[in-house]
């Protein structure tokens, strides 16, 4: 009888071939409801197509809404490219070359980078795979055609806008204080009241920041229901349209690729339309506001030129709200204060001011070279955090000045006189 022999055998599972990770890209260049519905349909179509295909692994659908294909700043398109660089995708499906991009340079750069990564792009309408031998030549021709089509559409749009300008019709039909009806601006009484209120406050001596705070304290809202900002107040004060006149084509687009907006300094004709609609403020009042603005700008520029530059300007930030600290002159000297606190008050940011000489002393205690400091953060409880360029973090605290130290000689003299007058008054009352 043979002796029984037992061997341990190790079985390994056969390697499974990984499926192709497939993503799709979709885009519409208009925010209209029907276009967004089309985008939703594309997303559903590609999701079902990829998930129901044997051997394909669904890697998602990347979609951009109402963004032109001539720009490289499409958020989800950039996210798609980033995921490809991280090797998360093997194949991209898209409807056509023009949906992928209408800029020849953008199209070819993206395709060549993806080809170097070994990632194929399939254009359904043209039936082209970019990894095929003839793919790049065909795509170059089609992308050039798509870019020319985009340029032609842009020129047609420009012609229509300029024709409207020649007829005295505005391009932007949204102006606070008006609604646009039958090719004409019609006054909205409640909004017009706010505009006149802003103008009166400015001419009474109030600044833009003070006006912004007052409007919000009084409960006024913009048309979109938001709080007023310095930008929106400035826009009201500088809007010539409120005089009942229009200046058309004050800006223009550089080209159909970058779509950069430039100020029209004579490159194209401007159109002045007099008495085009009902005025909210008289032309004389508008001119008075602009003259006051110029006067204040001259004073502000003089003060800026006279201001001593501090080497830590632009480095001091609030540790509570993150906004920058600004240098401000007080009766006791210069101090640094949070921009949020200075504009909106303690309710929005309960940060502390720090005297400039105190800040300078702390800096000297930390380093002999101010250039070594990357960032200075003012924290609660009189704490200052210094972040150095080498990554080191140092914290220091300071003591508030006593009342006697914070008073100037003029303030002390005024207090002494007030105390003397109060004592004399009390003596007279006792003697009567």
C-alpha positions as CSV (number, residue, x, y, z in Angstrom):
1,X,0.0,0.0,0.0
2,X,1.4,3.3,-1.1
3,X,1.9,6.0,1.5
4,X,-0.5,8.9,1.2
5,X,1.1,12.2,0.2
6,X,-0.6,15.5,0.8
7,X,0.5,18.8,-0.8
8,X,-0.8,22.2,-0.2
9,X,-1.7,23.9,-3.4
10,X,-2.2,27.7,-3.7
11,X,-4.9,28.8,-6.1
12,X,-4.9,32.4,-7.4
13,X,-7.8,34.1,-9.0
14,X,-7.3,34.9,-12.7
15,X,-6.6,38.6,-13.3
16,X,-9.7,40.4,-14.4
17,X,-9.3,42.9,-17.2
18,X,-10.2,46.4,-16.1
19,X,-13.0,48.0,-18.0
20,X,-12.6,51.3,-19.9
21,X,-13.3,54.3,-17.7
22,X,-15.5,56.6,-19.8
23,X,-16.6,60.2,-19.2
24,X,-18.6,62.5,-21.3
25,X,-18.5,66.3,-21.8
26,X,-21.5,68.5,-22.6
27,X,-22.0,72.2,-23.0
28,X,-24.6,74.8,-24.0
29,X,-23.6,78.4,-24.7
30,X,-26.9,80.0,-23.6
31,X,-28.6,80.2,-20.2
32,X,-32.1,80.1,-21.8
33,X,-34.5,77.6,-20.4
34,X,-34.7,75.5,-23.6
35,X,-30.9,75.3,-23.7
36,X,-30.6,74.2,-20.1
37,X,-33.2,71.5,-20.9
38,X,-31.0,70.4,-23.8
39,X,-28.1,70.2,-21.4
40,X,-30.1,68.1,-19.0
41,X,-31.1,65.8,-21.9
42,X,-27.4,65.4,-22.9
43,X,-26.4,64.5,-19.3
44,X,-29.1,61.8,-19.1
45,X,-28.2,60.5,-22.6
46,X,-24.5,60.0,-21.8
47,X,-25.1,58.6,-18.4
48,X,-27.4,55.9,-19.8
49,X,-25.1,55.2,-22.7
50,X,-22.0,54.7,-20.6
51,X,-23.6,52.7,-17.8
52,X,-25.4,50.3,-20.2
53,X,-22.3,49.5,-22.3
54,X,-20.5,46.3,-21.4
55,X,-16.9,46.8,-20.6
56,X,-17.3,50.5,-19.8
57,X,-17.0,52.0,-16.3
58,X,-19.0,55.2,-15.7
59,X,-16.6,58.1,-14.8
60,X,-19.2,60.8,-14.9
61,X,-20.6,63.5,-17.1
62,X,-18.9,67.0,-17.0
63,X,-21.3,69.8,-18.1
64,X,-20.9,73.5,-18.4
65,X,-24.0,75.8,-18.5
66,X,-24.2,79.1,-20.5
67,X,-20.4,79.3,-21.1
68,X,-19.0,80.0,-24.5
69,X,-16.7,77.4,-26.0
70,X,-14.1,80.1,-27.0
71,X,-13.0,80.5,-23.3
72,X,-10.6,78.3,-21.4
73,X,-12.2,79.2,-18.0
74,X,-15.0,76.6,-18.2
75,X,-15.1,75.1,-14.7
76,X,-16.1,71.6,-15.5
77,X,-14.0,71.4,-18.7
78,X,-11.0,72.2,-16.5
79,X,-12.1,69.7,-13.9
80,X,-12.3,67.1,-16.7
81,X,-8.8,67.8,-17.9
82,X,-7.5,67.7,-14.3
83,X,-9.1,64.3,-13.7
84,X,-7.5,63.0,-16.9
85,X,-4.1,64.2,-15.6
86,X,-4.8,62.2,-12.5
87,X,-5.4,59.1,-14.7
88,X,-9.1,58.7,-13.7
89,X,-10.4,58.5,-17.2
90,X,-9.5,56.5,-20.3
91,X,-12.0,57.7,-22.9
92,X,-14.0,61.0,-23.3
93,X,-17.2,61.2,-25.4
94,X,-18.6,64.4,-26.6
95,X,-21.3,65.5,-29.2
96,X,-19.0,67.4,-31.6
97,X,-15.8,69.4,-31.9
98,X,-17.7,72.7,-31.5
99,X,-19.2,71.4,-28.2
100,X,-15.7,70.5,-27.0
101,X,-14.3,74.0,-27.8
102,X,-14.7,76.6,-30.5
103,X,-11.2,77.8,-30.2
104,X,-8.7,75.9,-32.4
105,X,-5.8,76.5,-30.1
106,X,-7.8,75.3,-27.1
107,X,-9.1,72.2,-28.9
108,X,-5.7,71.1,-30.2
109,X,-3.8,71.8,-27.0
110,X,-6.3,69.7,-25.0
111,X,-6.4,66.9,-27.5
112,X,-2.6,66.7,-27.8
113,X,-2.2,66.7,-24.0
114,X,-4.8,63.9,-23.7
115,X,-3.1,62.0,-26.5
116,X,0.2,62.1,-24.5
117,X,-1.7,60.7,-21.5
118,X,-3.1,57.9,-23.7
119,X,-6.6,59.2,-23.4
120,X,-8.9,59.0,-26.4
121,X,-11.6,61.6,-27.3
122,X,-14.5,60.5,-29.5
123,X,-16.6,63.1,-31.3
124,X,-20.0,61.5,-32.2
125,X,-21.1,63.8,-35.0
126,X,-17.9,63.7,-36.9
127,X,-17.2,60.0,-35.9
128,X,-13.6,60.8,-35.1
129,X,-11.3,59.1,-32.5
130,X,-8.4,61.4,-31.6
131,X,-6.0,58.5,-31.1
132,X,-6.5,57.4,-34.7
133,X,-3.9,58.2,-37.4
134,X,-6.1,60.7,-39.2
135,X,-7.7,62.1,-36.1
136,X,-5.6,65.3,-35.5
137,X,-5.7,66.4,-39.2
138,X,-9.5,66.2,-39.4
139,X,-9.9,67.8,-36.0
140,X,-7.6,70.8,-37.0
141,X,-9.8,71.4,-40.1
142,X,-13.1,71.1,-38.2
143,X,-11.9,73.2,-35.2
144,X,-10.8,75.9,-37.6
145,X,-14.3,75.9,-39.2
146,X,-15.9,76.0,-35.7
147,X,-13.8,79.0,-34.7
148,X,-14.7,80.8,-37.9
149,X,-18.3,80.1,-37.3
150,X,-18.0,81.5,-33.8
151,X,-16.3,84.7,-35.2
152,X,-19.1,85.1,-37.8
153,X,-21.7,84.8,-35.1
154,X,-19.9,87.3,-33.0
155,X,-19.7,89.8,-35.9
156,X,-23.4,89.4,-36.6
157,X,-24.2,90.2,-32.9
158,X,-21.9,93.2,-33.0
159,X,-23.6,94.5,-36.1
160,X,-27.0,94.2,-34.4
161,X,-25.9,95.9,-31.3
162,X,-24.3,98.8,-33.2
163,X,-27.4,99.2,-35.4
164,X,-29.4,99.6,-32.2
165,X,-26.9,102.2,-31.0
166,X,-27.4,104.1,-34.2
167,X,-31.1,104.0,-33.6
168,X,-30.6,105.3,-30.0
169,X,-31.5,101.9,-28.4
170,X,-29.4,100.7,-25.4
171,X,-27.7,97.3,-25.2
172,X,-28.0,97.0,-21.4
173,X,-31.7,97.3,-20.5
174,X,-31.2,96.9,-16.8
175,X,-30.7,100.2,-14.9
176,X,-31.7,100.6,-11.2
177,X,-34.5,103.1,-11.1
178,X,-36.0,102.2,-14.4
179,X,-37.8,99.3,-16.2
180,X,-37.5,98.9,-20.0
181,X,-40.8,99.1,-21.8
182,X,-41.4,99.4,-25.6
183,X,-37.8,100.5,-26.3
184,X,-37.9,103.2,-23.5
185,X,-36.9,103.5,-19.9
186,X,-39.8,104.1,-17.5
187,X,-39.1,105.4,-14.0
188,X,-39.8,103.2,-10.9
189,X,-40.8,105.7,-8.2
190,X,-39.6,103.8,-5.2
191,X,-36.1,103.2,-6.7
192,X,-36.0,106.8,-8.0
193,X,-36.6,108.0,-4.4
194,X,-33.5,106.0,-3.2
195,X,-31.4,107.4,-6.0
196,X,-32.3,111.0,-5.0
197,X,-31.7,110.2,-1.4
198,X,-28.1,108.9,-2.2
199,X,-27.4,112.1,-4.2
200,X,-28.6,114.4,-1.4
201,X,-26.5,112.5,1.2
202,X,-23.4,112.8,-1.0
203,X,-23.8,116.5,-1.5
204,X,-24.5,117.0,2.2
205,X,-20.9,115.9,2.8
206,X,-21.3,112.2,3.5
207,X,-18.8,109.7,1.9
208,X,-19.6,106.6,0.0
209,X,-18.9,104.3,3.1
210,X,-21.2,106.4,5.3
211,X,-23.9,106.4,2.7
212,X,-23.7,102.6,2.3
213,X,-24.0,102.2,6.1
214,X,-27.0,104.6,6.3
215,X,-28.9,102.9,3.5
216,X,-28.5,99.5,5.1
217,X,-29.4,100.9,8.6
218,X,-32.6,102.5,7.1
219,X,-33.6,99.1,5.6
220,X,-33.1,99.9,1.9
221,X,-32.3,97.0,-0.5
222,X,-31.1,96.8,-4.0
223,X,-33.5,95.4,-6.7
224,X,-32.1,91.9,-6.2
225,X,-32.9,92.2,-2.4
226,X,-29.2,92.5,-1.4
227,X,-27.6,95.0,1.0
228,X,-26.1,98.1,-0.5
229,X,-22.3,98.1,-1.1
230,X,-19.8,100.8,-1.8
231,X,-19.6,99.7,-5.5
232,X,-23.4,100.0,-5.9
233,X,-23.4,103.5,-4.3
234,X,-20.6,104.7,-6.5
235,X,-22.5,103.3,-9.6
236,X,-25.5,105.4,-8.7
237,X,-23.5,108.6,-8.2
238,X,-21.7,108.2,-11.5
239,X,-24.6,107.1,-13.7
240,X,-25.2,109.7,-16.4
241,X,-28.4,107.9,-17.5
242,X,-30.3,109.3,-14.5
243,X,-30.3,112.7,-16.3
244,X,-32.6,111.4,-19.0
245,X,-29.8,111.1,-21.5
246,X,-27.8,108.1,-22.8
247,X,-24.2,107.6,-24.0
248,X,-24.0,104.4,-26.0
249,X,-21.0,102.2,-26.8
250,X,-18.9,103.4,-23.9
251,X,-17.2,99.9,-23.9
252,X,-16.5,97.2,-26.5
253,X,-15.2,93.6,-26.7
254,X,-11.6,93.2,-27.8
255,X,-12.4,90.0,-29.8
256,X,-14.6,86.9,-29.9
257,X,-11.9,84.7,-28.3
258,X,-11.0,86.6,-25.1
259,X,-14.2,88.6,-25.0
260,X,-12.3,91.1,-22.9
261,X,-14.2,94.3,-22.2
262,X,-12.3,97.6,-22.9
263,X,-13.2,101.2,-22.5
264,X,-14.0,102.9,-25.8
265,X,-11.5,105.7,-26.1
266,X,-12.3,106.5,-29.7
267,X,-11.7,103.1,-31.2
268,X,-15.4,103.0,-32.1
269,X,-18.1,105.8,-32.5
270,X,-20.1,106.8,-29.4
271,X,-23.7,107.9,-29.5
272,X,-25.2,110.6,-27.3
273,X,-29.0,110.3,-27.1
274,X,-30.6,113.4,-25.6
275,X,-34.0,113.3,-23.8
276,X,-34.3,109.6,-24.4
277,X,-36.3,109.0,-21.3
278,X,-37.6,110.7,-18.1
279,X,-34.9,112.1,-15.8
280,X,-34.6,111.1,-12.2
281,X,-32.1,113.9,-11.3
282,X,-31.5,117.2,-13.2
283,X,-28.3,117.5,-15.3
284,X,-27.1,120.3,-13.1
285,X,-27.3,118.1,-10.0
286,X,-25.4,115.4,-11.8
287,X,-22.6,117.8,-12.8
288,X,-22.5,119.1,-9.2
289,X,-22.0,115.5,-7.9
290,X,-19.2,114.9,-10.5
291,X,-17.5,118.2,-9.5
292,X,-17.7,117.2,-5.8
293,X,-16.2,113.8,-6.6
294,X,-13.3,115.4,-8.4
295,X,-12.7,117.8,-5.5
296,X,-12.6,114.9,-3.0
297,X,-10.4,112.8,-5.2
298,X,-7.8,115.7,-5.3
299,X,-7.8,115.9,-1.5
300,X,-7.5,112.1,-1.2
301,X,-4.6,112.0,-3.7
302,X,-2.8,114.7,-1.7
303,X,-3.2,112.8,1.5
304,X,-2.1,109.5,-0.2
305,X,1.1,111.2,-1.5
306,X,1.9,112.7,1.9
307,X,1.3,109.4,3.7
308,X,4.5,107.7,4.9
309,X,4.8,104.2,3.5
310,X,5.1,101.5,6.2
311,X,7.1,98.4,5.3
312,X,4.4,96.2,6.9
313,X,1.6,97.7,4.8
314,X,-0.4,95.0,3.1
315,X,0.8,92.4,5.6
316,X,-1.5,93.0,8.6
317,X,-4.8,91.1,8.6
318,X,-7.7,90.5,11.0
319,X,-7.6,87.1,12.8
320,X,-11.4,87.1,13.1
321,X,-12.8,88.1,9.7
322,X,-9.7,87.8,7.5
323,X,-9.9,91.3,6.1
324,X,-6.9,93.5,5.9
325,X,-6.0,96.1,8.6
326,X,-5.6,99.8,7.5
327,X,-3.6,102.6,8.9
328,X,-5.7,105.4,10.5
329,X,-4.8,108.6,12.1
330,X,-6.1,109.3,15.6
331,X,-5.7,112.2,18.0
332,X,-3.2,110.1,19.9
333,X,-1.3,109.0,16.8
334,X,-1.6,106.3,14.1
335,X,-3.3,103.1,14.8
336,X,-4.1,100.0,12.7
337,X,-7.8,98.9,12.4
338,X,-9.7,96.1,10.7
339,X,-11.4,97.2,7.5
340,X,-14.6,95.4,8.4
341,X,-14.7,97.0,11.8
342,X,-14.0,100.4,10.3
343,X,-16.7,100.1,7.7
344,X,-19.5,98.2,9.5
345,X,-18.7,98.5,13.2
346,X,-18.3,96.1,16.1
347,X,-21.4,94.1,15.3
348,X,-19.8,92.7,12.1
349,X,-16.3,92.2,13.5
350,X,-15.4,92.7,17.2
351,X,-11.7,93.0,16.5
352,X,-9.3,95.4,18.3
353,X,-7.2,98.3,17.1
354,X,-3.5,98.2,17.7
355,X,-1.4,101.4,18.1
356,X,1.3,101.7,15.4
357,X,4.1,102.1,17.9
358,X,3.0,99.0,19.7
359,X,3.0,97.0,16.5
360,X,6.4,98.3,15.6
361,X,7.8,97.3,19.0
362,X,6.4,93.7,18.6
363,X,7.9,93.4,15.2
364,X,11.4,94.5,16.5
365,X,11.0,91.9,19.2
366,X,10.3,89.1,16.6
367,X,12.9,89.9,13.9
368,X,15.4,92.5,12.8
369,X,14.4,92.2,9.2
370,X,10.7,93.1,8.3
371,X,11.2,91.3,5.0
372,X,11.3,88.0,6.9
373,X,7.6,88.4,7.9
374,X,5.0,87.0,5.4
375,X,1.9,87.9,7.3
376,X,0.7,89.5,10.6
377,X,-2.6,88.5,12.2
378,X,-4.3,90.5,14.9
379,X,-6.0,88.0,17.2
380,X,-8.4,88.4,20.2
381,X,-7.0,89.0,23.7
382,X,-4.3,91.4,22.5
383,X,-2.4,88.7,20.7
384,X,-0.5,89.2,17.4
385,X,0.6,86.2,15.3
386,X,3.6,86.6,13.1
387,X,4.0,84.1,10.2
388,X,7.5,84.2,8.8
389,X,8.5,83.3,5.3
390,X,10.4,80.2,6.5
391,X,7.2,78.8,7.9
392,X,7.8,79.6,11.5
393,X,4.9,81.1,13.6
394,X,5.5,83.4,16.5
395,X,2.9,85.0,18.8
396,X,3.2,88.0,21.0
397,X,0.8,89.9,23.3
398,X,0.6,93.6,24.1
399,X,-0.8,95.7,26.9
400,X,-3.4,98.4,26.3
401,X,-2.1,101.9,27.0
402,X,-3.3,103.5,30.3
403,X,-5.7,106.4,30.0
404,X,-3.0,108.9,30.9
405,X,-0.8,107.5,28.1
406,X,-3.5,107.7,25.5
407,X,-4.3,111.3,26.2
408,X,-2.6,114.1,24.4
409,X,-1.6,117.4,26.0
410,X,-4.6,119.1,24.3
411,X,-7.0,116.5,25.6
412,X,-5.7,116.8,29.1
413,X,-6.0,120.7,29.0
414,X,-9.6,120.4,27.7
415,X,-10.5,118.0,30.5
416,X,-8.9,120.3,33.1
417,X,-10.9,123.3,31.9
418,X,-14.1,121.3,31.9
419,X,-13.5,120.1,35.5
420,X,-12.7,123.8,36.6
421,X,-16.0,125.0,35.0
422,X,-18.0,122.3,36.7
423,X,-16.5,123.1,40.1
424,X,-17.1,126.8,39.7
425,X,-20.7,126.1,38.7
426,X,-21.2,124.0,41.8
427,X,-19.8,126.7,44.1
428,X,-22.1,129.3,42.6
429,X,-25.1,127.0,43.3
430,X,-24.1,126.6,46.9
431,X,-23.6,130.3,47.5
432,X,-27.0,131.2,46.1
